[in-house]
């Protein structure tokens, strides 16, 4: 039997509050423990409700969501922040929030956030969203290999904004001096970051550095011939001389007919 996750909503906008309540009720393993339009009242009453998850609005009068989170004693419930302003996301993640939902919140984005949070509760053995796909997505498979406190994504500065990148969506990365170009299924982004720093962020075992200028996600390698990889997009990348032994040893681990 699956575990039920109790949720509390702290949201002063009636329409956003109503929408979140509706979404919670549509997911069978979620239970709405309480709804608040006042952060101060919520701060007093939350301990008695003992929620697993808090949906916390950032922009509220008297006490903002950021102020609320800073005042919340640790350990505290998993927090998913809601906001109309994506520029607030960095503040929230520095405080350890699990995810943030940008208003207007869609149901599919809500489900993605819940999926990430659910990984923190290993006692849950069933996924019973209505309806639920039975096939595991690349994101779900990726999250199984992540520690429970890792969300499976990161935010990268691009020009004047922060852009969310799911690790599962990365095909490969190319170093451009002190910048990186990250190639995704539907786009690519350029960010000011070193390849060494990125390797510290990416989940170990899912990515491999094949050249001083390239990192590749293993699931996107379609074939290897000589010292060349062909990726799922058709892109061909050279395996650098200093990385060939490591790459070949890694490939042997997955070789079916060794």
C-alpha positions in Angstrom: 0.0 0.0 0.0 1.3 3.4 -0.9 2.1 6.1 1.6 -0.1 9.2 1.6 1.8 12.6 1.5 0.1 15.4 3.4 0.2 18.8 1.8 -0.3 22.3 3.1 -0.9 25.3 0.8 0.2 28.8 1.8 -1.1 31.0 -0.9 -2.9 34.4 -0.7 -4.2 34.5 -4.2 -7.6 32.8 -4.3 -7.4 31.6 -7.9 -3.9 30.1 -7.4 -5.0 28.6 -4.1 -8.1 27.0 -5.7 -6.0 25.6 -8.5 -3.4 24.0 -6.2 -6.2 22.4 -4.1 -7.7 21.0 -7.3 -4.3 19.6 -8.4 -3.7 18.0 -5.0 -7.0 16.3 -5.1 -6.3 14.8 -8.6 -3.3 12.9 -7.3 -4.3 9.9 -5.3 -1.3 9.7 -3.0 -1.6 13.4 -1.9 -3.8 14.5 0.9 -4.7 18.2 1.5 -4.0 18.8 5.2 -4.7 22.5 5.2 -4.8 25.8 3.2 -3.7 29.2 4.4 -3.9 32.6 2.9 -1.8 34.1 5.7 1.8 33.0 6.3 1.8 34.1 10.0 -1.3 31.9 10.7 0.3 29.0 8.8 3.5 29.3 10.8 1.5 28.8 14.0 -0.8 26.0 12.8 1.6 23.9 10.6 3.2 21.8 13.4 -0.2 20.3 14.3 -0.9 19.4 10.7 2.6 17.8 10.2 2.6 18.1 6.4 5.2 16.3 4.3 5.0 19.0 1.5 4.4 22.8 1.7 3.3 24.7 -1.4 4.6 28.2 -0.4 3.9 31.4 -2.3 6.8 33.8 -2.4 4.9 37.1 -2.6 2.6 37.5 0.4 1.9 40.5 2.7 3.3 40.7 6.2 5.6 37.8 5.8 7.0 36.7 2.4 7.6 33.1 1.5 11.3 33.6 1.7 11.0 35.1 5.2 8.7 32.2 6.2 11.2 29.6 5.0 14.1 31.3 6.8 12.1 31.3 10.1 10.9 27.7 9.7 12.7 25.4 12.1 14.7 22.5 10.8 14.1 19.8 9.9 11.1 21.1 8.0 8.7 19.7 5.4 9.7 19.6 1.7 9.0 23.0 0.2 7.7 23.7 -3.3 7.6 27.5 -3.9 5.1 29.2 -6.2 5.8 32.6 -7.8 4.8 34.8 -10.7 8.4 36.0 -11.0 11.1 33.5 -12.1 13.8 35.8 -10.8 12.9 34.7 -7.3 13.9 31.1 -8.0 17.5 31.5 -7.1 16.6 32.8 -3.6 14.5 29.8 -3.0 17.0 27.2 -4.1 19.7 28.8 -1.9 17.4 27.9 1.0 17.0 24.3 -0.2 13.5 24.3 -1.7 12.7 21.2 -3.8 11.3 23.0 -6.8 9.4 26.1 -7.8 6.3 26.5 -9.8 5.9 29.5 -12.1 2.3 30.9 -12.2 0.0 30.2 -14.0 0.8 26.6 -12.8 -0.1 23.8 -15.3 -1.0 20.3 -14.1 1.9 18.7 -16.0 4.4 21.0 -14.4 2.7 20.3 -11.0 3.1 16.6 -11.6 6.8 17.0 -12.4 7.4 18.8 -9.1 5.5 16.1 -7.2 7.5 13.4 -9.0 10.8 14.9 -7.8 9.5 15.3 -4.3 8.2 11.8 -4.2 11.7 10.4 -4.7 12.4 11.7 -1.2 10.0 9.2 0.3 11.3 5.8 -0.6 8.6 4.1 1.5 6.1 4.9 -1.2 5.9 1.9 -3.5 3.2 2.9 -5.9 2.6 5.8 -8.3 -1.1 6.4 -8.6 -1.6 9.6 -10.4 -4.8 9.7 -12.4 -3.9 8.6 -15.0 -0.3 7.3 -14.6 2.0 6.2 -17.4 3.5 2.8 -16.8 6.7 3.2 -18.8 9.6 4.8 -17.0 10.6 8.2 -18.5 14.3 9.1 -18.8 13.8 11.6 -16.0 12.4 8.9 -13.7 15.2 6.5 -14.5 17.7 9.3 -13.8 16.2 10.2 -10.5 16.5 6.6 -9.3 20.2 7.1 -9.4 20.2 10.4 -7.6 20.6 10.9 -3.8 17.2 11.8 -2.3 18.3 15.4 -1.7 19.2 16.0 -5.4 16.4 17.4 -7.6 17.6 16.1 -11.0 18.1 19.5 -12.5 20.0 22.7 -12.1 19.6 26.4 -13.0 22.0 28.0 -15.4 22.5 31.8 -16.0 21.9 32.6 -19.6 22.1 36.3 -20.6 19.9 38.0 -18.0 17.8 35.0 -16.8 18.0 31.7 -15.1 17.0 28.7 -17.1 16.1 25.3 -15.7 17.8 22.3 -17.3 16.9 18.7 -16.5 19.9 16.5 -16.4 18.0 13.8 -18.3 17.5 16.3 -21.2 21.3 16.9 -21.7 22.7 15.2 -24.8 26.2 16.6 -24.6 28.1 19.7 -23.5 30.8 21.6 -25.3 33.4 23.8 -23.6 34.0 27.3 -25.1 36.8 28.7 -22.9 35.1 29.9 -19.7 31.7 29.2 -21.2 29.7 26.0 -21.9 27.2 25.2 -24.6 24.7 22.7 -23.3 22.9 20.8 -26.1 19.4 19.7 -25.2 16.7 17.9 -27.3 14.9 21.1 -28.3 17.5 23.8 -27.9 21.0 24.7 -26.7 22.0 27.3 -24.1 25.3 29.1 -23.4 26.3 29.7 -19.8 29.4 31.1 -18.0 30.8 28.0 -16.3 33.8 25.7 -16.5 33.6 22.1 -17.6 35.3 21.1 -14.3 32.6 22.8 -12.3 29.8 21.2 -14.4 31.2 17.8 -13.7 30.8 18.5 -10.0 27.1 19.3 -10.5 26.1 16.4 -12.9 25.1 13.0 -11.4 28.1 10.7 -11.3 27.9 7.6 -13.5 25.4 9.1 -16.0 27.8 11.4 -17.9 31.3 10.8 -19.2 34.0 13.3 -20.3 35.3 12.1 -23.6 37.5 15.1 -24.6 38.8 18.2 -22.9 36.0 20.0 -24.6 33.1 17.5 -24.4 30.9 15.7 -21.8 28.3 13.2 -23.1 25.3 11.6 -21.4 25.7 7.8 -21.7 22.1 7.2 -22.8 22.6 9.4 -25.9 25.5 7.3 -27.2 24.2 5.4 -30.2 27.4 3.9 -31.6 31.1 3.9 -31.2 33.5 3.3 -34.1 37.2 3.8 -33.7 37.6 6.9 -31.7 34.3 8.5 -32.6 30.9 8.5 -30.9 27.7 9.0 -32.8 25.0 10.5 -30.6 21.2 10.2 -30.7 21.0 13.5 -32.6 23.4 12.2 -35.3 26.2 14.4 -33.9 29.7 12.7 -34.1 32.3 13.5 -31.4 35.9 12.6 -31.2 37.2 10.7 -28.1 40.3 12.6 -27.0 43.6 10.7 -26.5 43.7 11.3 -22.8 40.2 10.0 -22.3 40.2 6.8 -24.5 41.2 4.3 -21.8 38.6 5.6 -19.3 35.9 5.7 -22.0 36.6 2.2 -23.2 36.7 0.7 -19.7 33.3 2.4 -19.1 31.8 1.0 -22.3 32.9 -2.5 -21.4 30.7 -2.4 -18.4 27.7 -2.2 -20.7 29.0 -4.6 -23.4 26.5 -7.4 -24.0 28.7 -9.8 -25.9 32.1 -9.3 -24.1 
